[in-house]
């Protein structure tokens, strides 16, 4: 729990920069299909070409929750060709 506390203490919003608006939207939708709610942002919320996904951590998230999220990013990222 100490490491999770340190992450929470420093960063509670993490950003995955994908740059492409459609990719960010589709990626976020696929994460939701895996049971993970993340937000895709694109223009006009962020500058054109800087589309991203925001992940919010909470003290309520377990280590298993975080591992599931990271694994989903890995699987979907490979499927989308960004990893």
C-alpha positions in Angstrom: 0.0 0.0 0.0 2.9 2.3 0.6 3.8 2.5 -3.2 0.1 3.1 -4.1 0.0 5.9 -1.4 3.1 7.5 -3.0 1.5 7.4 -6.5 -1.7 8.9 -5.1 0.2 11.5 -3.2 2.0 12.8 -6.3 -0.3 12.0 -9.2 -4.0 11.1 -9.2 -4.5 11.9 -12.9 -2.3 10.0 -15.3 -2.3 10.8 -19.0 -1.6 8.5 -22.0 -0.9 10.7 -25.0 -2.1 9.1 -28.2 -2.2 12.3 -30.4 -5.0 10.9 -32.6 -8.6 11.9 -31.6 -10.3 8.8 -33.2 -7.7 6.5 -31.6 -8.2 8.0 -28.2 -12.0 7.7 -28.5 -11.8 4.1 -29.7 -9.2 3.1 -27.2 -11.3 4.5 -24.3 -14.4 2.6 -25.6 -12.4 -0.6 -25.7 -11.2 0.0 -22.2 -14.8 0.4 -21.1 -15.6 -3.0 -22.7 -12.9 -4.4 -20.4 -14.7 -2.8 -17.5 -12.2 0.0 -17.1 -13.6 3.6 -17.3 -11.1 6.1 -18.7 -11.8 9.4 -20.5 -10.6 10.2 -24.0 -9.9 13.9 -24.6 -9.4 15.6 -28.0 -9.9 19.0 -29.6 -11.3 21.4 -28.5 -10.6 20.2 -24.9 -6.9 19.8 -25.7 -4.9 21.2 -28.7 -5.3 19.5 -32.0 -2.9 16.6 -32.3 -2.6 16.1 -28.6 -5.5 13.7 -28.0 -5.1 11.6 -24.9 -6.7 9.3 -22.4 -6.9 10.3 -18.7 -6.8 7.7 -16.0 -7.8 8.7 -12.5 -6.4 6.8 -9.5 -8.2 6.6 -6.2 -7.2 5.3 -2.8 -10.0 2.8 -3.3 -8.2 1.1 -6.2 -6.5 -2.1 -5.3 -3.2 -3.4 -6.6 -5.2 -5.9 -8.7 -7.3 -3.0 -10.1 -4.2 -1.2 -11.3 -2.7 -4.4 -12.7 -5.9 -5.1 -14.6 -5.8 -1.5 -16.0 -2.2 -1.7 -17.1 -2.8 -5.1 -18.7 -5.8 -3.8 -20.6 -3.7 -0.8 -21.9 -1.0 -3.3 -23.0 -3.4 -5.6 -24.8 -5.4 -2.8 -26.5 -2.3 -0.8 -27.3 -0.8 -3.8 -29.1 -4.0 -4.4 -30.9 -4.2 -0.8 -32.0 -0.5 -0.8 -33.0 0.7 1.9 -30.5 2.8 -0.5 -28.4 
